[in-house]
């Protein structure tokens, strides 16, 4: 009898775990954008960032807006100044743009992560510095009042940034 109960509880736990995953997957519809010019891609919930802006003529990326004032941009640029991750961070920390302040930064050999404030918004940015001299970026910006909504999303979205 005890053996049957253990199997029953294990099965119930597995069913609940699968049910939870399916419910979470059903509520979050991920969309993956792939840029034709530079090949960068990023994945994000398109039920939140549901208003795509037209791609610019140069085809370097795209921006999506949300109904509550947030934005997401996935783009690439040629690294014509041969910038490095640390050089980029140093430049951003020294920025004199009014209302712009970097509050967190972390660098690796070919990547950088920044976050901070821009006027009354919070931003989070991840850049990949490619061997092909292209810098690929995902930028998320949202009103500070929506921190509780967007903070849980930014990590997964920015980590989804890929280079070809």
C-alpha distance (Angstrom), angle and dihedral (degrees) to the residues before:
residue distance angle dihedral
X1 . . .
X2 3.83 . .
X3 3.82 90.6 .
X4 3.81 90.1 55.4
X5 3.82 91.6 49.9
X6 3.82 92.2 51.5
X7 3.79 91.3 51.5
X8 3.78 89.7 46.2
X9 3.81 93.6 51.7
X10 3.81 92.2 44.5
X11 3.78 90.9 50.6
X12 3.77 91.4 47.1
X13 3.81 90.8 50.5
X14 3.82 91.0 50.0
X15 3.80 91.9 48.4
X16 3.80 91.0 50.0
X17 3.82 91.9 48.2
X18 3.80 92.7 49.9
X19 3.79 90.9 45.0
X20 3.82 90.7 51.8
X21 3.82 91.9 49.3
X22 3.80 92.1 48.3
X23 3.80 91.7 48.8
X24 3.81 91.4 49.6
X25 3.80 91.5 46.4
X26 3.80 91.7 48.5
X27 3.80 92.7 51.7
X28 3.82 94.9 47.0
X29 3.79 112.4 59.7
X30 3.79 105.1 -169.0
X31 3.78 119.3 -153.2
X32 3.80 122.8 -165.0
X33 3.77 118.2 -150.5
X34 3.81 118.2 -159.8
X35 3.79 118.6 -168.5
X36 3.81 114.4 -136.6
X37 3.82 95.9 -152.7
X38 3.82 103.8 47.4
X39 3.82 100.9 12.3
X40 3.80 97.7 -127.7
X41 3.76 117.3 147.2
X42 3.77 137.0 -168.8
X43 3.78 134.2 179.9
X44 3.78 125.0 -140.5
X45 3.83 141.5 154.7
X46 3.80 105.4 -84.3
X47 3.79 92.4 -163.5
X48 3.83 86.7 69.5
X49 3.81 101.1 34.6
X50 3.78 92.4 39.9
X51 3.80 103.5 143.5
X52 3.83 110.3 77.7
X53 3.77 116.8 -161.9
X54 3.81 118.2 -143.5
X55 3.79 114.8 -89.4
X56 3.80 112.6 -106.2
X57 3.79 117.5 -105.9
X58 3.81 91.8 -104.7
X59 3.84 89.9 58.4
X60 3.80 94.7 -134.7
X61 3.82 96.3 140.3
X62 3.75 146.3 -52.8
X63 3.79 141.0 -102.1
X64 3.80 130.2 -142.9
X65 3.78 126.5 -163.6
X66 3.78 130.9 -155.0
X67 3.78 126.7 -142.6
X68 3.82 91.3 -113.9
X69 3.80 97.3 56.4
X70 3.81 103.4 -90.0
X71 3.79 123.7 128.8
X72 3.79 137.1 -163.3
X73 3.80 125.0 -162.0
X74 3.80 126.6 -171.9
X75 3.80 111.1 -172.5
X76 3.77 148.0 142.5
X77 3.79 135.8 -143.3
X78 3.76 134.9 -172.3
X79 3.79 109.9 -104.6
X80 3.81 93.4 -129.9
X81 3.83 92.3 157.3
X82 3.83 92.4 50.4
X83 3.79 89.6 -124.0
X84 3.81 119.5 -174.1
X85 3.80 128.9 -148.6
X86 3.82 92.5 -104.9
X87 3.80 92.6 43.6
X88 3.79 89.7 52.4
X89 3.82 92.0 50.7
X90 3.80 92.0 47.8
X91 3.81 90.7 51.2
X92 3.80 93.4 48.0
X93 3.82 92.8 48.2
X94 3.81 89.2 51.4
X95 3.81 93.1 49.6
X96 3.79 114.5 132.0
X97 3.81 93.1 -160.7
X98 3.83 106.9 135.6
X99 3.81 112.3 -107.6
X100 3.83 93.7 8.7
X101 3.80 117.1 121.8
X102 3.79 131.5 161.7
X103 3.81 109.1 -141.7
X104 3.83 99.3 171.3
X105 3.77 134.7 26.2
X106 3.76 136.7 167.9
X107 3.77 128.8 176.7
X108 3.76 137.5 -164.5
X109 3.77 132.8 -178.3
X110 3.81 93.5 -76.0
X111 3.82 105.7 6.2
X112 3.77 143.3 60.5
X113 3.79 135.1 -165.8
X114 3.80 122.5 -159.8
X115 3.75 134.1 176.7
X116 3.73 133.9 173.4
X117 3.76 144.0 110.5
X118 3.77 132.6 -54.4
X119 3.81 110.0 -171.6
X120 3.84 104.4 -53.9
X121 3.81 93.2 -19.5
X122 3.79 134.3 90.0
X123 3.80 118.5 -134.6
X124 3.77 133.2 -164.3
X125 3.80 121.9 -170.5
X126 3.79 135.8 -178.4
X127 3.80 123.2 -171.8
X128 3.79 129.8 -170.7
X129 3.80 116.6 -157.8
X130 3.80 106.6 -149.2
X131 3.78 129.1 -151.9
X132 3.81 84.9 -125.9
X133 3.84 89.4 67.3
X134 3.80 92.8 -107.6
X135 3.80 122.7 127.0
X136 3.79 112.5 -149.9
X137 3.78 118.9 -160.3
X138 3.76 142.5 -172.2
X139 3.82 114.5 -166.4
X140 3.81 124.4 -174.3
X141 3.79 121.4 -173.6
X142 3.79 127.4 178.5
X143 3.80 140.5 162.3
X144 3.81 112.0 -84.2
X145 3.81 88.4 -125.7
X146 3.85 87.8 66.6
X147 3.81 95.6 53.4
X148 3.82 93.3 118.0
X149 3.81 90.8 54.8
X150 3.81 99.8 44.5
X151 3.81 104.8 32.2
X152 3.83 91.9 73.8
X153 3.83 90.4 52.1
X154 3.80 103.0 46.9
X155 3.80 97.7 72.1
X156 3.80 95.7 55.1
X157 3.81 93.4 41.5
X158 3.79 95.7 49.0
X159 3.80 92.8 43.4
X160 3.81 88.0 55.0
X161 3.83 90.9 65.7
X162 3.80 107.7 117.2
X163 3.77 136.7 179.9
X164 3.80 121.8 -147.7
